[in-house]
Amino acid sequence: MIINLEYKNGELSWGEVKLRKIAEEFGTPLFVYSADEFLGRLKLLDRCADYRKLICFSLKSNSVIPLIREAAENGFGADVVSGGELFIAEKAGFSPKKIVFSGIGKTNEEIFQAEQKGILLLNIESESEYKFVKKLFSESGGKLNFGVSFRVKFEVELEKLHPYLGVGKKDSKFGLSEEEAFLLYEDAFKSKIYPNGLHFHLGSQIKDMEIFRKAVELAIRFLSKLKEKGIKLEWVDVGGGLGLDYENLTEPSFKDYADSFKPIADEGYKIIFEIGRAVSAPSGILITKVIRKKKTSAKNFLIVDAGMTEILRIPLYKAYHKIIPLTQGDSEQPFDVVGPICENSDYIGQNVLLPDLEEGEFLCVLYAGAYTSSMSSNYNGRTFPAEVIIKGNRFFLARRRQTLHELISRDQID
Ligand SMILES: Cc1ncc(COP(=O)(O)O)c(C=O)c1O
C-alpha cells in the first residue's frame, strides 16, 4: 500500500500535491519520491523490531542523496557495496559508525578507505579478502578501525525466487560456506583480529517468512558453534530481501519480518537490517508521457518516454510494475506500454488496461523507488531523468535531469 497516493477529482495526487503539476514543471520521465513514505517505512521497522538493532538502508536500491539523507538525519545507518556508495553515504551524512560494507569484489583500496573512515562492519566474502584484512591488521600494529564480519551462505530453500534473486545458494558467488567461514573465524580469533559480526543475505523478493526463520535457525546453530570455541560476536547482520507484491501493492507485515529475527536478538546479539526494496520501492513512482500511439492489427501500443534505461528490472527479471494514468478515464482497453529504446525487451507493461489516452498524456509506474534510478543507464544516448521529492505539502528537485552536454562530457573530443 502507498499511503496518500490517490485520485482527487480524477487527478492522481500524493498527499496534497497534484502529480500532473510536478510532471509539467520538471518534465518526464521523472522519478517522484515521498519522503514521508520512505521515512515512515524505516520508522515502522524500527518500532516492529523491539530489540537492540541498527537499520542500515541499502543504498543499492536507491541512492538519491536528498532522499537517503532523511534516513541519515533520523539516526539510521547505510549498507554499501562499493567505494562509490561509501562516498555517497558519507555525503548524505551517515555516520561511518553506522555503515556496513558488503560485496564480493571489494578492492584493496576500497577496504583501505573503509578502514580509514572507521565503518561499523566490513562483511568479508572470501578468503582472499580476509588475507588482505589480516595484512592490514598486522601492518597497522595489530588494530583495525572497523569491525570484521564474515558473510555466510546458510542454505535455505530459495526455489521460488527468480534465479538472479536467490543468492544464498551453495553455488552462488556470494559469501562463504559455513565450513569455510568457521575456519576463517577461528583464524581471525587466533590472530587477535576478534571478529565481531556475522553476516548473511539470502536474496531478494522474499515474501515467505519461513525462509528467514529457517536461516535464523542455522545462524543460531552456527553462532553457538563459534561460542564453543570462545568466539562471541556482537552483531548479526541479517541482510535485506523483504519482498513486495508489485501487483497488489502489498507486503508481508514488518512485524512478522522483524519477529523472524527475534530468536537471534534473544541470544544477546544486536541485529543489523540491510533493508532496501521494502522501504524504497513503494516510496517512489516513475511518471512518463505518451509520445506516440500506435495501433497495429495485433496490438495497440502506447510508446512512452521512459523505458529500460530507467526501469531495467523489467527486462532483467521479467518484473511486473503496475501502471495507472495520472488522469482517470471512463473506458479501459488493453495497451502494451513500451519504451522508446531499440530493444524488444523494452516494455513497461503488457496488456495494461488503460483509458484511451491521447499523446502527451501521463502515466504513472508504481513501486518504482527501488532498483530503478540506481540501475539507470545512458543507453541509446538517453540522459538520466530528473528526480523530485515530495515532503509534507511541498515538493523540490532532488536531482536535476542530465544535460546533453553532460552526456558527452567524459569524451575527449578536441
Ligand atoms: C548484501 C545485500 N544486502 C542488502 C540488500 C538489499 O536487499 P533488498 O532491497 O531486497 O531489501 C541486497 C540486495 O541485493 C544485498 O545484496
The ligand as an SDF file (V2000), in Angstrom:
LIG
                    3D

 16 16  0  0  0  0  0  0  0  0999 V2000
   24.1180   -7.8570    0.6250 C   0  0  0  0  0  0  0  0  0  0  0  0
   22.8140   -7.2120    0.3760 C   0  0  0  0  0  0  0  0  0  0  0  0
   22.2160   -6.5440    1.3850 N   0  0  0  0  0  0  0  0  0  0  0  0
   21.0220   -5.9270    1.2140 C   0  0  0  0  0  0  0  0  0  0  0  0
   20.3640   -5.9430    0.0000 C   0  0  0  0  0  0  0  0  0  0  0  0
   19.0520   -5.2500   -0.1180 C   0  0  0  0  0  0  0  0  0  0  0  0
   18.0350   -6.1330   -0.3860 O   0  0  0  0  0  0  0  0  0  0  0  0
   16.5260   -5.6790   -0.5350 P   0  0  0  0  0  0  0  0  0  0  0  0
   16.4910   -4.4580   -1.3660 O   0  0  0  0  0  0  0  0  0  0  0  0
   15.8830   -6.8350   -1.2320 O   0  0  0  0  0  0  0  0  0  0  0  0
   15.9940   -5.4340    0.8520 O   0  0  0  0  0  0  0  0  0  0  0  0
   20.9360   -6.6310   -1.0790 C   0  0  0  0  0  0  0  0  0  0  0  0
   20.2500   -6.6980   -2.3660 C   0  0  0  0  0  0  0  0  0  0  0  0
   20.5940   -7.3410   -3.2950 O   0  0  0  0  0  0  0  0  0  0  0  0
   22.2070   -7.2690   -0.8990 C   0  0  0  0  0  0  0  0  0  0  0  0
   22.8130   -7.9120   -1.8950 O   0  0  0  0  0  0  0  0  0  0  0  0
  1  2  1  0
  2  3  1  0
  2 15  2  0
  3  4  2  0
  4  5  1  0
  5  6  1  0
  5 12  2  0
  6  7  1  0
  7  8  1  0
  8  9  2  0
  8 10  1  0
  8 11  1  0
 12 13  1  0
 12 15  1  0
 13 14  2  0
 15 16  1  0
M  END
$$$$
